Amino acid sequence: MNAHSTYETLRHIADSWGLLAMMLVFLVLVAWPFRPGHRARNEEAATMIFKDENDG
């Protein structure tokens, strides 16, 4: 197996499985904030910058 065929093999793997892996990571990261049962936690994180130190 010479360097050219190794490169072609790795390129083929990256073109197919790499794209699939990146798509899967993207979908997980997009869906992560919308997990069931985490609405209150997300709301708290979104409004945290508006709270004063003395607020409860």
Protein Blocks (a to p, Z undefined) as FASTA:
>chain_A
ZZklmmmmmmmmmmmmmmmmmmmmmmmmmmmmmpghilmmmmmmmmmmmpcfkbZZ
